[in-house]
Amino acid sequence: MTADLSPDVLRTTGPVLDCATRLFAEHGPRSLAMSTLTHRIAEETGTDEDALSRAFPTRLDLAHAVVLRAVRERVEGRLEADRPSAPAAERVCALVRHHVRLSWKHRSALELARELLPSLRAARQERYREFALLHRDYRNHVRTIIDDGVREGSFHVDSVELATRSVLSTCDSLEWYEPDEVLGLDDLAGVYADLVLHHQLGHPR
């Protein structure tokens, strides 16, 4: 039971956010009333319903917590794991593989983000800024690695900025993927790493 958890803790509690993510994916971001969402999450996770209501007064509050967890894990996890002393090609491969794995793991939350961000930008500027800063840090990190690779002589691009946009756009293009026996997730991550490294960044084989 998690009845004694504070709203701040509940906003980052795994089972609560996992359940909310699944309900949003199954029913859509606007199909269930907030009271229904709260009741279902409380029932399935053993969390006090009143505590959930205090933590997530609106559907937008709940969706924000779901998406923020996913984006933070992808961005902060990669920044913490990066090894600046390693060759740029190795760092790019690690980043792309991480991005693909996390994008698949949090595919429902990242789909929800497409619905959420316009509303946040219009109504909750401070919360929209959280996402904007995370995306900025991630973009700057990718740009730094590419710039390091150019200076090493291992990447050959016309523009570091354009290459950064191209790499991020490629990494985010996973909507088509359904895992099967032919192409597993690790295989897909390898395909994407190869595409980025050799075709977009000009790293010699």
C-alpha positions in Angstrom: 0.0 0.0 0.0 1.2 3.5 -0.8 -1.5 5.6 1.0 1.1 7.6 3.0 3.1 8.7 0.0 3.3 12.5 -0.6 2.1 14.0 -4.0 5.7 14.6 -4.9 6.6 11.0 -4.4 3.5 9.7 -6.2 4.4 11.8 -9.2 7.5 9.6 -9.7 6.2 6.2 -8.4 6.8 3.5 -11.0 3.7 1.4 -10.6 1.4 4.4 -10.6 3.0 5.9 -13.8 3.2 2.4 -15.5 -0.6 1.9 -14.9 -1.4 5.4 -16.1 0.7 4.9 -19.2 -1.1 1.7 -20.0 -4.6 3.2 -19.5 -3.7 6.2 -21.7 -2.4 3.8 -24.4 -5.5 1.5 -24.2 -8.2 4.3 -24.1 -6.6 7.3 -25.5 -5.5 10.5 -23.7 -9.0 11.9 -23.4 -11.4 8.9 -23.3 -11.5 8.2 -19.6 -12.7 10.8 -17.1 -10.1 11.8 -14.5 -12.2 10.2 -11.7 -12.2 6.9 -13.6 -8.4 7.1 -14.2 -7.8 7.8 -10.5 -10.1 5.0 -9.4 -8.5 2.5 -11.8 -5.0 3.4 -10.8 -5.8 3.3 -7.1 -7.5 -0.1 -7.5 -4.7 -1.7 -9.6 -1.7 -0.3 -7.6 -3.1 -0.3 -4.1 -2.6 3.5 -3.8 -4.9 5.7 -1.8 -7.4 7.4 -4.1 -7.4 10.7 -2.2 -3.6 10.8 -2.4 -3.7 10.2 -6.1 -6.2 13.1 -6.5 -3.9 15.4 -4.6 -0.9 14.4 -6.7 -2.8 14.5 -10.0 -5.7 17.0 -9.9 -6.2 16.9 -13.6 -5.6 14.5 -16.6 -3.0 17.0 -17.8 -1.1 16.6 -14.5 -1.1 12.8 -14.8 0.0 12.9 -18.5 2.7 15.3 -17.7 4.2 13.0 -15.0 4.0 10.0 -17.4 5.8 11.8 -20.2 8.3 13.6 -18.0 9.5 10.3 -16.6 10.1 8.9 -20.1 11.9 11.9 -21.4 14.1 12.2 -18.3 15.1 8.6 -18.5 16.1 8.9 -22.1 18.0 12.2 -21.7 19.5 12.0 -18.3 20.3 8.4 -18.6 22.4 8.9 -21.8 24.1 12.0 -20.5 25.2 10.2 -17.3 26.4 7.2 -19.3 28.4 9.1 -21.9 32.2 8.7 -21.8 33.7 12.0 -23.3 37.1 10.4 -23.5 35.9 7.6 -25.8 36.1 8.0 -29.6 33.1 9.9 -31.1 32.0 7.0 -33.2 31.7 4.8 -30.1 29.8 7.5 -28.3 27.4 7.9 -31.2 26.7 4.2 -31.4 26.0 4.0 -27.7 23.7 7.0 -27.9 21.7 5.7 -30.9 21.3 2.3 -29.3 20.1 3.8 -26.1 17.7 6.1 -27.9 16.2 3.3 -29.8 15.8 1.1 -26.8 14.3 3.8 -24.6 12.0 5.1 -27.4 10.5 1.6 -27.7 10.3 1.1 -23.9 8.4 4.4 -23.6 6.6 4.4 -26.9 3.2 5.0 -25.3 4.5 7.8 -23.2 6.2 9.5 -26.2 3.1 9.2 -28.3 1.2 10.8 -25.4 3.8 13.6 -25.6 2.6 14.6 -29.0 -0.8 15.3 -27.5 0.5 16.8 -24.4 3.1 19.4 -25.4 0.8 21.8 -27.3 -1.5 21.9 -24.3 1.4 22.5 -21.9 2.8 25.2 -24.1 -0.6 27.0 -24.1 -1.6 26.5 -20.5 1.4 25.5 -18.4 4.5 27.4 -19.6 6.6 26.3 -16.6 5.9 22.6 -17.3 6.5 23.0 -21.0 9.8 24.6 -20.2 10.9 21.4 -18.4 10.6 19.4 -21.6 12.1 22.2 -23.7 15.2 22.3 -21.4 15.6 18.5 -21.5 15.3 18.4 -25.3 17.8 21.3 -25.5 20.3 19.5 -23.3 20.0 16.3 -25.4 20.3 18.2 -28.7 23.4 20.0 -27.4 24.9 16.7 -26.3 24.4 15.1 -29.7 25.8 18.2 -31.4 28.9 18.1 -29.1 29.6 14.4 -30.0 29.3 15.2 -33.7 31.6 18.2 -33.4 34.1 16.1 -31.5 34.0 13.5 -34.3 34.6 16.2 -37.0 37.6 17.5 -35.0 38.9 13.9 -34.7 38.6 13.5 -38.5 36.2 10.5 -38.1 33.0 12.3 -39.1 32.6 14.1 -42.4 29.5 16.4 -42.6 28.8 19.7 -44.3 27.2 21.2 -41.2 27.3 20.0 -37.6 23.9 21.6 -36.9 22.2 20.0 -39.9 23.8 16.6 -39.0 22.5 16.9 -35.5 18.9 17.5 -36.7 19.2 14.6 -39.1 20.5 12.2 -36.4 17.7 13.1 -34.0 15.1 12.9 -36.7 16.3 9.4 -37.6 16.4 8.2 -34.0 12.8 9.4 -33.5 11.4 7.5 -36.5 10.3 4.3 -34.8 6.5 4.5 -35.3 6.7 1.8 -38.0 8.4 -0.8 -35.9 6.9 -4.0 -34.6 9.3 -6.6 -33.1 9.3 -10.0 -34.7 11.7 -13.0 -35.2 13.3 -11.3 -38.2 14.2 -8.0 -36.6 14.5 -7.8 -32.9 15.0 -4.6 -31.0 18.8 -5.0 -30.6 19.0 -5.8 -34.3 17.0 -2.6 -35.1 19.3 -0.6 -32.8 22.3 -1.9 -34.7 20.7 -0.9 -38.1 20.0 2.6 -36.8 23.6 2.9 -35.4 25.0 1.9 -38.8 22.7 4.3 -40.7 23.7 7.2 -38.5 27.4 6.5 -38.2 28.2 5.6 -41.8 25.5 7.3 -43.9 24.7 10.4 -42.0 28.0 11.2 -40.3 30.3 9.8 -43.1 32.3 7.6 -40.7 34.4 5.2 -42.9 33.7 1.5 -42.5 
